[in-house]
């Protein structure tokens, strides 16, 4: 499924990161898209963060930024939120991928990372769910 999605013809599109208009990625380079979270508003996230979370976010960004120059300049279509919750299946066969609101262009490993993050047995998922539950009251 992901192979077919990632091999789609992107010749009529431009940019990197999450699309801001049909066929138009938000950023001019893959490095810029990765630095800005492929469409996520890290400044908004930082404003909502506790002091301890902000320190962790800043430290992670400082560690990640020098590594961006090592990323290959790949430009393929990605779903942006690929996971079990955004697939439809019938008789054990995936028949559709839905919710394309985070679709964009760049490294297709973005989808693999999303799938790993939200996989039911992922070590990070309980922490994310617990933190979101505390925040929402």
Residue, then its C-alpha position, 0 to 999 in steps of 0.5 A: x500500500x505505501x509503495x503504491x502511495x509513495x510511487x505516485x507521479x509528482x511531476x505536476x506538483x511543487x515544494x516539500x512538506x504538507x500541502x498548502x494548496x493542491x499540489x503545492x508543498x509548504x516549504x522550498x526544501x526538504x531540510x526546511x520541511x523537516x525543520x518545521x515539522x513537515x507542516x506542524x506548527x512547532x511554535x504553537x506546540x512550544x507555547x502550549x508546552x510546560x517549562x520542562x517540555x519546552x526545555x526538552x523540545x529545544x534540546x531535541x531541535x538543537x540535536x536534530x538541526x545539524x543532522x538535517x544536512x545528512x538527509x537525502x533530498x528525496x521528494x515523493x508523495x506522503x500521506x502524512x498521517x498514515x496508520x490503522x485509523x486511516x485505512x479501510x479494509x474488507x476481508x483482510x485487504x486494505x481497500x482505501x486510505x482516507x484523511x489526506x489532510x496532511x498529504x505532502x511531498x518529501x521523504x516517504x519515511x515520514x509515513x513509516x515513522x507515523x505508522x510506528x508512532x501510532x502502532x498499538x504496541x508502540x512504546x510511545x503511544x501510552x505516554x502520548x495518550x496519557x499526556x493528551x488526556x491530562x491536558x484535555x481534563 
